Amino acid sequence: MTTAIPEILAPAGSLDKLKVAILYGAHAVYVGGQKFGLRTAAENFTLDELREGVAFAHERNAKVYVVLNSFLHDKDLEELPDFVSFLDEIKVDAVIVSDLGVVKTVRQLSNIHIHISTQASTLNVEAAKLWKKMGATRIVLGREVSVKEAGKIKREADVEIEMFIHGSMCMAYSGHCVISNFTQGRDSNRGGCAHSCRFEYSLDMGLDTEEKKKAFFMSSKDLEGLRVLPEFINEGIDSLKIEGRMKSHLYAGTMSKIYSEALEYYSQHGNFLSENLLEWEAELKKVSHRAYTEASLVDKAGADSIFNEREVSNDSEWQMVGAVVEASPKTGIILEVRNAFNQGDELEFIPFRGKAIKVQANEIMDIAMRSVQRTRPSTLARLPYVEGIGPYHLIRQKGRK
Amino acid sequence: MKYLTFAQNLHDLNLIKDQGMTEVILGHRDFSRFGKLDDENYLALATRAHELGIKVTFEWDILMTENVFASTSKKINEFLETMDSLRVQDPGAFEWSLKHTDKPLQFIAENGNHNLLGLKGWIDYAGPRMERIVLSIELSKNVIAEYIKELLVPCEILGFGRILLFYTPRNLLSPLTSEKVALNQELVALGESEESPHKGFPIVENTHGTFMFHIKEFCLLEYRDDLIKMGLDTFRIDLRWEGLSYLSDLNNLKENYPKDLMRGFYLVNKTDVLFPKLKNSRLQKREGDYVGEILEAEKGQHLAIMVKNPKGLKKSNRLKIIHPKGEVFEVQIHWLKNTALEEVESVEMHKLALIPFINGVWVKSHVFYLDNEIDK
């Protein structure tokens, strides 16, 4: 007997990341076009890439949701209809929307399913009911809602529910932070967030001493909900979202793989073994992240959910050394090198399913088939062929920060 | 144009009456982000306001997750008789109020809601129950004028007061103090960041979470004539932090007020103009005639292109290559190789193609068909 499980919804900041996420097990991905999303600095998708991405996903029974979750101003809204018509034509599975004007525009022009973005901070049954009446088929709840509350919202509002399970978190209620707007002239709710919450602040708290408290007091730890998976399943949550369209291929692949494998295991066995959880958690920690918290998934986020540390670009012992771009017995494995590695280093190929394959890089060649001792980033390298490894497989290495 | 403000005690009500105001916002501490009134004080103020002929608007602007919402919303029934209008922000509170009360509603549309279509949607949804809509302070004057004209309900904007920048339900200040924080105790701080020239952001933690405000307060006093001409219904003055005594001399409030003031985006909102600079636009042109991306540039040897166009790459193709910094190279391919280093006539999509090295071209350069240019 198998248990019904939620969808794993992965971020895809580019077409390559979409393919990585789906090949590594994501049941759905969310992507952004060149406008209307909240990640202005992301690579995002051209129209051709959206078309290709949707086709790629649908061929593999995966879904594609397109973010239109900026708080659009009137002049932005004027440009939306053509894009919505295009999305309808290429048969995207849903759009993710924050603003009632966008909801109305999408409904007028198409039959595309509408998911209400977390940016709308939907927190309770009544809000979910309202958005359902407005035409929403799914609500992405605010990150402040617990899984138990989410289950109640689903039952009483009778609408699909999506919750975040992993990734960076806004400290503020989503859509309720305008620090960037007023201090940097960048509209955070149209994709210009300057991440002011991650800055260190000196705080004068009116204490007797003149010394000010220095703290990263507005910075949140990253969400990690692996151990809460049974609660998500028991409450009938429809979709579990992984944050991070700006993050790496390694992130998109690893998160998609671990969460989808964990869910599949649960669907087959009805439980998790602690050894499985430890193994999956170890895998999650191999990707750069802030300290993890379950935030408000179980109880209201407390003081231990604050990440009172300076940001680091990579705090993981592991790093991605490259992604496979071509592979065959004739040509070997050709990878795009992201981080240098040496002849003799131990590498791990991450298969789409199952445990990592350890390979000693005893023989490295460049694309012209000359032997090299050490690879360089932004070059191509050849490794001997490994059965089962092909394009979009990721390769990582321990201990080379 | 009406003036509107908050009262926190009986003295405030008298000042409001003295100014000839006809409406007051009362903030109960279970419903209002900065409300300090408990049941007894709220009822006393509401009663007194009515005695003074002042209409009472009950503020419900706390965002509530389901458990809190379910338990708190029922409590509103205790105050229904004492309020003339209900003012809500959360769509859930909006929906609940429409279903469970018969009070006129004021909808706070201050976060987002920057398009007419959406605003009309909220108004249509509430129907005749919508008494007033509170517009965002991020709207510029031209937009405010248009909205006042187009919307069929009275509009309100903040005319004077603190600018709320950030609202979280988490307690962010209390973890930084070793002192025990009492129930309903408010913690305050002034913050400055290393990354910003702004100093002295007021920060407040109370039972509802933590709030950060701009170092300057918002002031449209000098634009009141414009706003009257536009037909603005309500000009809200929020003096909850510095005290309502400043209300007595509205014409000199700006000069007398102890804080720096700003008009925000009233004249113009250009908070999207920097967006094109946030990414390399030259690398975004990947439509139509896009061939692919250079993954390796081996000096004197070859360029390796990942072909991403269904048409593939042919030896006969003339190419345009755009360097990430914008330099453009136009080339005719003399040879084309696959990854087995075999000379070939064409390379299909999703395969690597090697072409002769071109001085100046580097990794991440984008390659386009020159013969079929669409997007220059």
Interface residues (C-beta under 8 A of the other chain):
Chain A: L15 Q34 T40 A41 A42 E43 N44 T46 L47 D48 E49 F71 L72 H73 D74 D76 L77 S98 D99 L100 G101 V102 V103 K104 T105 Q119 A120 S121 T122 L123 N124 V125 E126 A127 A128 K129 L130 W131 K133 M134 G142 E144 V145 S146 E149 K152 I153 M171 A172 Y173 G175 H176 C177 V178 I179 N181 F182 T183 Q184 G185 R186 D187 N189 R190 G191 G192 S196 C197 F199 E200 Y201 S202 L203 D204 M205 G206 L207 K213 A215 F217 M218 S220 S296 K300 A301 G302 A303 S305 I306 V325 E326 K330 T331 I334 E336 D366 I367 A368 M369 S378 T379 L380 P391
Chain B: L63 M64 T65 E66 N67 F69 A70 S73 D90 P91 G92 A93 F94 E95 W96 K99 N111 G112 N113 H114 N115 L116 L117 G118 L119 G121 W122 Y125 E138 V143 I163 L164 L165 F166 Y167 T168 P169 R170 N171 L172 L173 S174 P175 L176 T177 L187 V188 A189 L190 G191 E192 S193 E194 E195 S196 H198 F201 I203 M212 H214 G264 N269 K270 T271 D272 V273 L274 F275 L278 K279 L283 Q284 R286 E287 G288 Y290 L295 E296 E298 Q301 H302 A304 M306 K308 T339 A340 L341 H350 K351 L352 L354 V363 K364
